[in-house]
Amino acid sequence: MVDGFYGDFATWSEALKYSNGYNNPAILEKVKSAVLKVKSGEAVYERDSVLFDQIEYSYPLLTYLLYIALANGNKLNVMDFGGSLGTSYFQCRNFLTHLKSLKWNVVEQKHFVQCGKKYIEGDHLKFYDHMEACIKAERPNVLLISGVLQYLENPYQILQEMLGYGLEYIIIDRTLFIDKPDRLTVQIVPPSIYSASYPAWFFNLNRFLTSFANQYNEVDSTDSFEYCRLDDGVLAQSSIILFKRKS
């Protein structure tokens, strides 16, 4: 079967029967190898373990981060939920190093955190295996959720937990939305990246936004360059959205 998104599954357990999950150790090893090359300067940019000879900047993300820093005395303290081994940090750091203070904290699975602490962590980049530990230690002012909610079994439940921490800003990035009801698929990853498949959600945008309505205002949103078509032709468009906590 070629890479892409397939099916319309009723439950997560059903989708798992047709996938091998995200805990495959080969994924971490390939990501680690790529990120170490970026850290050492051997490569310029990494995303999903793939190396690039130039950085694919997300200018909306950079705009939102600099907006938040400016509103906080040129200080930026990010909690990057599901941030792999610092992909977004390495993507954005060239535009952020002039800030008065920069802290970037990745919250990830334990085996990613162990790897990050051992091989990747530095003055600006730290790793935590739970949001609460990160918040207690770092007191971040922005939560970045980039390309991760769609790979969680109970995304709305985790999202409500995140909202409960009351961070001042939230950025939703690299999240694919459809104009149909929420849909659970299985993603077949391109073999050129790594051999893997896992359940993947597509969210109805209006339903997704209602999760924020009581606590946050939408400051800005824009469609990003990422989009795809599901196996039945439904178009999914990636958006980046900035929220600010209501006063």
N, C-alpha and C positions, 0 to 999 in steps of 0.2 A: 504493500500500500504506500502511495506517495505521501510526502509530508503535507500537513494541513490539519483542519479541525473536522471531526466526524461525529455524527450521531446527535441524539437528543435524549439523554438518559434521565430516568426518573430519580435515581439515587446515586450518591457518591460511590457506594459499594458496587453498584452495577457498572459504573464507569471504570472502576479499578480493575474489574475482570478483564478489560480490554486494554490495559496499560501496565507499565512496569514501575510507575511511581517516580517521585523526585528524589528518593533517598539513595539512588544508585551511586556508589562511591566513585565510579568513573567520572561522574559529572564534576564533583569537587576537585578531583585531580586535574582535570583539564582546565577548569576555571583557575585553580591555583597557579598552574604553569603559565597561563596567559597573563594573569595579574602581576606575577613576579617580573615578567618581562616589561610590563608597563612601569612598575615601580622602579626598576633598575635603569630605565631609559632605553632598553633594547627595542621596545615597541611604543607606539604613540597612544593607542586606545584599545580597550577590550570591551566587548559586550557579548554576554552569553557564551563566553570562552573563545569567541572569534576575535582575532587581532586585526586591526585596521592601520593603514599607513597615514591616516589623518583622523582627527577627532570629529565625530559627527555631533556637533553641538546641538543641544536643544535650547534655542534662544528663549522660548517662553519660560522654560524652567529657570534659566539664568536670570531672566527678568524678575521672576517671582522671588527668587532667593535674594537678589540685590535689593529689591523693594523691601523685603522683610529686614534685611541688614540695616538699611537706611533708617527704617522706623525704629530700630533698636540701637542707635548710637554706633553704627557700623560694626555691630557684633552679630554673628550668625552662629547658632548652635542647633544643629540638625539631628533629629532622630530618624534614621533611614531604615524603615521597617522592611525586612526582606531584601536588604541591599547587597546581597552576595558578598564578595570580598572587596567592596568599595567601588564598584563600577561607576556609580554616579559621582562619587567624590573625585575620582581620577578624571572623569569627563569635565567636571566643572572647576577644578582647583585653579586653573590658570587665571580665571576671572575673579577669584575670591581671595587670593593670597595677600592682596593689599588691605584687606579689612583689618580693623583694630583687633578683632578676635575672631578666630574660626575654629569651631569644633564640629566634627562630623562623626556621629556615632551610629554604627550599623547594628541592628538587632536581627539576629539570624538563628538558624538551627544550630544546635550545639557543636556539631562537627565542623560547620563553617566557622563558628566563633573560635574554636580551638585552633584551627588552621590560621585564621586571621590574626589572632594574638601572637602566634608563633612566628609567622612569616611576613605579615603585612603591616601590622599596627605601627603607628608613628606618632609624632607630636600632635597632629591634627586629627588623626583617624583612630578611632577606638571601636571595640567590638563587645557586644553584650548578648546574652542568650535570653533575655526577657526585658520587656518594655519597662516594667516597674523598676528593675535594677538600674537601667539606663537613666530614667527620670530622676531617681534618687541621687545618683552620682553626678549627673551632668546638668540637670534642669534645662533641657532644650526648649527653644521657643518656636520650633517648627517641626511638624511631623511630615516626612516625605514617604508616601506610599506609592511605589513605582513598580508596576508590572508584577504584583504579588497577590493581591486579593483574589484574582481569578483562579489561583492555584490552591486555595484553601477550601477545606471541606465545608466549613460554616462561615463564609465571608462576612455576612451581615452581623453575626454574633461577635466576631473578632473586631469588626468595625465599631460596634457599640462599645466594646471594651476600650478601644482607642479613644473614642470620643469622650469617654468617661474620665480620661486623664486631663482634659481641659486645656490642652496646649493652645497657645495663642493663634497659631496658623496651622493649616493642613494643606498639603499639596497632593492631589491625586494625579499621577502621571502614568503613561504607558498602559492605560486600561481601556480595553475594547468594549464599546457599547453598541447595542442594537435597538431598533425601534419595535422589537417584539418582546414578549415576556422573557424573563431570565431563562437562559438555556445552558444546560450542562453537556459538554462535548468531551471527546478525547483528542488531545493534540498529539500528532506524530511529528516529532522534531526532525528537521532536515538532517540527513546523515552527515552532511558537511560540518555540522556543529557537534553533535554526538548522537549516539544511538539511544533514544529514550522516547517514552510516551507517557502522558499523564493526564488526569482529568483537568478540564479547563472550563471555567464559567464565562458566559457572556451576559452582561448585565443590561437590563432595560434602564436607560438613562434617567427617566423620570422617577422610577422607583428608587434608584440609587440616590438621587438628590434628596428625596424625602428623608433619608436617614440623617441628614445634616440640619434639616429645617429648624428644629427646636433650639439648637445650640450655636449654629454657625450661619454666617452670611456668605453667599458666593460673591467674591470680589471680582473674579474674572475667569474666563474659560476660553479655550480655543482648541480646534481640532489639530492633531499632530500629523506627522507624515505617515504614521503607521495605519494600515487598514488591511482587511482581508475579506474573503468570501467564504462562508461555511459551505459544507458539501452540497447543500440544497440551494445555494446561490444567495442566501441572505448576506447583506453587506454589514460588516462590523467596522466601526470607525474609532480610532483611538483619540482620546481627548486628554487635555491637561487642565486641571481646575484648581483654583486657589480659593480657600475658605479662610475667613477670619472669625474668631470666637465673638459671639455677641456680648456686648458690655452689660 
